[in-house]
Amino acid sequence: MIILKILCRKELNLTATLDAKAAYADADFVVIVVPTNVYSTNRIDVATSKRACFARYMGC
C-alpha cells in the first residue's frame, strides 16, 4: 500500500530494458516480468519467476 501511495504522488518515468545494470543503477523500483505458465487445472508454474529472482540475488 505504501508503494502505491508513493507512485500516485510521483511523476512516473517508466523505462523498459533488458540491461540489468541500467535497470538497477538509478531506479526507485524495479519490476521483473517473466512468463508464468497456467495449467488447465488452474495451477501456476512459478519456476521461471524463482529462477529470475535467484539470478538477480546471485548478481546475474
N, CA, C and O atoms as a MOPAC input file, in Angstrom:
PM7 MOZYME 1SCF
protein

 N      0.81500 1    -1.18900 1     0.00000 1
 C      0.00000 1     0.00000 1     0.00000 1
 C      0.86500 1     1.26200 1     0.00000 1
 O      0.52900 1     2.24700 1    -0.65700 1
 N      1.95800 1     1.23300 1     0.72400 1
 C      2.84900 1     2.39400 1     0.77200 1
 C      3.42500 1     2.67900 1    -0.60800 1
 O      3.53500 1     3.83800 1    -1.00600 1
 N      3.79300 1     1.63500 1    -1.33800 1
 C      4.34600 1     1.82100 1    -2.68100 1
 C      3.32300 1     2.49100 1    -3.58500 1
 O      3.67200 1     3.38200 1    -4.35900 1
 N      2.07300 1     2.07800 1    -3.49600 1
 C      1.02800 1     2.70200 1    -4.31600 1
 C      0.86900 1     4.17700 1    -3.99500 1
 O      0.68000 1     4.98500 1    -4.90500 1
 N      0.94000 1     4.54700 1    -2.72600 1
 C      0.84000 1     5.95800 1    -2.35700 1
 C      1.99000 1     6.75800 1    -2.93500 1
 O      1.79400 1     7.87100 1    -3.42300 1
 N      3.18900 1     6.19500 1    -2.88100 1
 C      4.36100 1     6.88100 1    -3.44000 1
 C      4.19300 1     7.05700 1    -4.94500 1
 O      4.44100 1     8.14000 1    -5.47700 1
 N      3.77200 1     5.99700 1    -5.63200 1
 C      3.61900 1     6.06700 1    -7.08300 1
 C      2.53000 1     7.04000 1    -7.50600 1
 O      2.64300 1     7.67300 1    -8.55600 1
 N      1.48700 1     7.16900 1    -6.71400 1
 C      0.39900 1     8.09800 1    -7.04500 1
 C      0.82800 1     9.54900 1    -6.90100 1
 O      0.28700 1    10.41800 1    -7.58500 1
 N      1.77100 1     9.82400 1    -6.04200 1
 C      2.20900 1    11.20700 1    -5.79600 1
 C      3.36300 1    11.63900 1    -6.69200 1
 O      3.68100 1    12.82600 1    -6.76000 1
 N      3.97700 1    10.71300 1    -7.36300 1
 C      5.20700 1    10.98100 1    -8.09100 1
 C      4.96800 1    10.89600 1    -9.59600 1
 O      4.21500 1    10.04100 1   -10.06200 1
 N      5.60700 1    11.78100 1   -10.35200 1
 C      5.55200 1    11.67600 1   -11.80100 1
 C      6.36800 1    10.45700 1   -12.21100 1
 O      7.51900 1    10.31000 1   -11.80000 1
 N      5.77400 1     9.58400 1   -13.01900 1
 C      6.43900 1     8.34400 1   -13.39000 1
 C      7.27600 1     8.51400 1   -14.64400 1
 O      6.85200 1     9.13500 1   -15.61800 1
 N      8.46700 1     7.95100 1   -14.59800 1
 C      9.35800 1     7.90800 1   -15.74400 1
 C      9.67700 1     6.43300 1   -15.96500 1
 O     10.68500 1     5.92600 1   -15.47300 1
 N      8.80300 1     5.74400 1   -16.71600 1
 C      8.93500 1     4.30400 1   -16.89100 1
 C      9.83400 1     3.98700 1   -18.07000 1
 O      9.74500 1     4.61300 1   -19.12600 1
 N     10.70600 1     2.99600 1   -17.87300 1
 C     11.62400 1     2.56400 1   -18.91100 1
 C     11.68800 1     1.04700 1   -18.91500 1
 O     11.74800 1     0.42400 1   -17.85400 1
 N     11.67600 1     0.45200 1   -20.08800 1
 C     11.84900 1    -0.99300 1   -20.21600 1
 C     13.23600 1    -1.26400 1   -20.78400 1
 O     13.67600 1    -0.58600 1   -21.71200 1
 N     13.92000 1    -2.25000 1   -20.23000 1
 C     15.25700 1    -2.58800 1   -20.69200 1
 C     15.56000 1    -4.04300 1   -20.39700 1
 O     14.97300 1    -4.64200 1   -19.49600 1
 N     16.46800 1    -4.60000 1   -21.15400 1
 C     16.99200 1    -5.93400 1   -20.87800 1
 C     18.35100 1    -5.83800 1   -20.18900 1
 O     18.94100 1    -6.85800 1   -19.83200 1
 N     18.84100 1    -4.63400 1   -20.00300 1
 C     20.14600 1    -4.38200 1   -19.38800 1
 C     19.97000 1    -4.24200 1   -17.87700 1
 O     19.50900 1    -3.20700 1   -17.39600 1
 N     20.33500 1    -5.27400 1   -17.13900 1
 C     20.13000 1    -5.28400 1   -15.68700 1
 C     20.87000 1    -4.14600 1   -14.99400 1
 O     20.32000 1    -3.52200 1   -14.08700 1
 N     22.09100 1    -3.86500 1   -15.39800 1
 C     22.85400 1    -2.78800 1   -14.75400 1
 C     22.17000 1    -1.44300 1   -14.93700 1
 O     22.10700 1    -0.63800 1   -14.00800 1
 N     21.66100 1    -1.20400 1   -16.13200 1
 C     20.95000 1     0.04800 1   -16.39300 1
 C     19.66000 1     0.11300 1   -15.58600 1
 O     19.27800 1     1.17800 1   -15.10100 1
 N     18.99300 1    -1.02500 1   -15.44300 1
 C     17.71300 1    -1.05800 1   -14.72600 1
 C     17.89300 1    -0.72400 1   -13.24900 1
 O     17.07400 1    -0.00700 1   -12.67400 1
 N     18.93500 1    -1.22600 1   -12.64100 1
 C     19.12500 1    -1.05700 1   -11.20100 1
 C     19.92900 1     0.18100 1   -10.82700 1
 O     19.91900 1     0.58800 1    -9.66500 1
 N     20.61200 1     0.77800 1   -11.76800 1
 C     21.53600 1     1.86700 1   -11.47800 1
 C     20.89500 1     3.05400 1   -10.76500 1
 O     21.42700 1     3.53100 1    -9.76300 1
 N     19.77700 1     3.52800 1   -11.26000 1
 C     19.19800 1     4.75500 1   -10.71700 1
 C     17.69400 1     4.60000 1   -10.47700 1
 O     16.94000 1     5.56700 1   -10.57900 1
 N     17.26700 1     3.37900 1   -10.15700 1
 C     15.83500 1     3.10600 1   -10.04800 1
 C     15.34400 1     3.18500 1    -8.61100 1
 O     16.03900 1     2.78400 1    -7.67700 1
 N     14.13600 1     3.70900 1    -8.45200 1
 C     13.45800 1     3.65600 1    -7.15500 1
 C     12.77200 1     2.30100 1    -6.99100 1
 O     12.74700 1     1.74300 1    -5.89400 1
 N     12.21600 1     1.77600 1    -8.08000 1
 C     11.53600 1     0.48500 1    -8.10000 1
 C     11.92800 1    -0.24600 1    -9.37100 1
 O     12.13500 1     0.37700 1   -10.41200 1
 N     12.03000 1    -1.56100 1    -9.29000 1
 C     12.29200 1    -2.39100 1   -10.45700 1
 C     11.23700 1    -3.48600 1   -10.49100 1
 O     10.99700 1    -4.16000 1    -9.49000 1
 N     10.61200 1    -3.65700 1   -11.64400 1
 C      9.62600 1    -4.71200 1   -11.83300 1
 C     10.23600 1    -5.73900 1   -12.78100 1
 O     10.62500 1    -5.40900 1   -13.90100 1
 N     10.31600 1    -6.97200 1   -12.32600 1
 C     10.84800 1    -8.05000 1   -13.15400 1
 C      9.65900 1    -8.82200 1   -13.71300 1
 O      8.82100 1    -9.32400 1   -12.96400 1
 N      9.59900 1    -8.90900 1   -15.04100 1
 C      8.47700 1    -9.56700 1   -15.69800 1
 C      8.98800 1   -10.83200 1   -16.38000 1
 O      9.89300 1   -10.78200 1   -17.21400 1
 N      8.39600 1   -11.96000 1   -16.01400 1
 C      8.74600 1   -13.24000 1   -16.62500 1
 C      7.45700 1   -13.99500 1   -16.94200 1
 O      6.43100 1   -13.76000 1   -16.30300 1
 N      7.50000 1   -14.89600 1   -17.91700 1
 C      6.28900 1   -15.65800 1   -18.23900 1
 C      5.90700 1   -16.59100 1   -17.09400 1
 O      6.77400 1   -17.12800 1   -16.40500 1
 N      4.62400 1   -16.77600 1   -16.89900 1
 C      4.10800 1   -17.69800 1   -15.89400 1
 C      3.11000 1   -18.62600 1   -16.56800 1
 O      2.07000 1   -18.18900 1   -17.06200 1
 N      3.43800 1   -19.90400 1   -16.58100 1
 C      2.54000 1   -20.89000 1   -17.19300 1
 C      1.37900 1   -21.18700 1   -16.25600 1
 O      1.56400 1   -21.37300 1   -15.05400 1
 N      0.17200 1   -21.22800 1   -16.83100 1
 C     -1.02600 1   -21.61200 1   -16.08300 1
 C     -1.55700 1   -22.88300 1   -16.72500 1
 O     -1.82900 1   -22.92600 1   -17.92500 1
 N     -1.69900 1   -23.90200 1   -15.91600 1
 C     -2.16300 1   -25.18900 1   -16.41900 1
 C     -3.68100 1   -25.25300 1   -16.43100 1
 O     -4.34500 1   -24.42400 1   -15.80800 1
 N     -4.23000 1   -26.22700 1   -17.13200 1
 C     -5.68400 1   -26.38400 1   -17.22900 1
 C     -6.32900 1   -26.63800 1   -15.86400 1
 O     -7.53600 1   -26.45800 1   -15.70300 1
 N     -5.53200 1   -27.05400 1   -14.89200 1
 C     -6.04000 1   -27.29300 1   -13.53300 1
 C     -6.01500 1   -26.01500 1   -12.69400 1
 O     -6.27400 1   -26.04900 1   -11.49200 1
 N     -5.69700 1   -24.87100 1   -13.34900 1
 C     -5.58000 1   -23.55900 1   -12.70000 1
 C     -4.39400 1   -23.46600 1   -11.74000 1
 O     -4.34900 1   -22.56700 1   -10.90100 1
 N     -3.45200 1   -24.37000 1   -11.85400 1
 C     -2.21800 1   -24.28100 1   -11.07700 1
 C     -1.21700 1   -23.47100 1   -11.88600 1
 O     -1.21700 1   -23.53500 1   -13.11500 1
 N     -0.37300 1   -22.71700 1   -11.21400 1
 C      0.62600 1   -21.91500 1   -11.91300 1
 C      2.01100 1   -22.50100 1   -11.67800 1
 O      2.28700 1   -23.10800 1   -10.64300 1
 N      2.86900 1   -22.30100 1   -12.66500 1
 C      4.25500 1   -22.75900 1   -12.58700 1
 C      5.11600 1   -21.53600 1   -12.30000 1
 O      5.29100 1   -20.67900 1   -13.16600 1
 N      5.64600 1   -21.45600 1   -11.10200 1
 C      6.44700 1   -20.28400 1   -10.70500 1
 C      7.94600 1   -20.52900 1   -10.84800 1
 O      8.74500 1   -19.74100 1   -10.34300 1
 N      8.33900 1   -21.60100 1   -11.52200 1
 C      9.76000 1   -21.93100 1   -11.66100 1
 C     10.53500 1   -20.80300 1   -12.34200 1
 O     11.63100 1   -20.45800 1   -11.90200 1
 N      9.98000 1   -20.22400 1   -13.41100 1
 C     10.66300 1   -19.13800 1   -14.11500 1
 C     10.82200 1   -17.92600 1   -13.20400 1
 O     11.87100 1   -17.28000 1   -13.21000 1
 N      9.80100 1   -17.61400 1   -12.42900 1
 C      9.87000 1   -16.48600 1   -11.50300 1
 C     10.94100 1   -16.71800 1   -10.44700 1
 O     11.69800 1   -15.80700 1   -10.10900 1
 N     11.00200 1   -17.93100 1    -9.93100 1
 C     12.02000 1   -18.25600 1    -8.92600 1
 C     13.42500 1   -18.13600 1    -9.51100 1
 O     14.33300 1   -17.61900 1    -8.86000 1
 N     13.60100 1   -18.61800 1   -10.74800 1
 C     14.92300 1   -18.52600 1   -11.37500 1
 C     15.32200 1   -17.06800 1   -11.58700 1
 O     16.47800 1   -16.70600 1   -11.36600 1
 N     14.37800 1   -16.23000 1   -12.01200 1
 C     14.67800 1   -14.82200 1   -12.25400 1
 C     15.07000 1   -14.12700 1   -10.95900 1
 O     16.02600 1   -13.35100 1   -10.94200 1
 N     14.35700 1   -14.38700 1    -9.88700 1
 C     14.68400 1   -13.77300 1    -8.59200 1
 C     16.00300 1   -14.28300 1    -8.06400 1
 O     16.79300 1   -13.51100 1    -7.52000 1
 N     16.25900 1   -15.57800 1    -8.21600 1
 C     17.51700 1   -16.15100 1    -7.73800 1
 C     18.68400 1   -15.60000 1    -8.54000 1
 O     19.73600 1   -15.30200 1    -7.97600 1
 N     18.50800 1   -15.45800 1    -9.86300 1
 C     19.58800 1   -14.92700 1   -10.71300 1
 C     19.94000 1   -13.51100 1   -10.27400 1
 O     21.11900 1   -13.16200 1   -10.22100 1
 N     18.95500 1   -12.70000 1    -9.96200 1
 C     19.22800 1   -11.32700 1    -9.52300 1
 C     19.91800 1   -11.33400 1    -8.16300 1
 O     20.83700 1   -10.55100 1    -7.92300 1
 N     19.47300 1   -12.22200 1    -7.27500 1
 C     20.07500 1   -12.33500 1    -5.95100 1
 C     21.54200 1   -12.72400 1    -6.07000 1
 O     22.37600 1   -12.26100 1    -5.29200 1
 N     21.85900 1   -13.57600 1    -7.04700 1
 C     23.23100 1   -14.03800 1    -7.24500 1
 C     24.06700 1   -13.01800 1    -8.02700 1
 O     25.26600 1   -13.22000 1    -8.22200 1
 N     23.44600 1   -11.93600 1    -8.46900 1
 C     24.19400 1   -10.89100 1    -9.16200 1
 C     24.24700 1   -11.01400 1   -10.65900 1
 O     25.07000 1   -10.35900 1   -11.29900 1
 N     23.39100 1   -11.83700 1   -11.24300 1
 C     23.37700 1   -12.00800 1   -12.70500 1
 C     22.66800 1   -10.84300 1   -13.37100 1
 O     22.55500 1   -10.80900 1   -14.59600 1

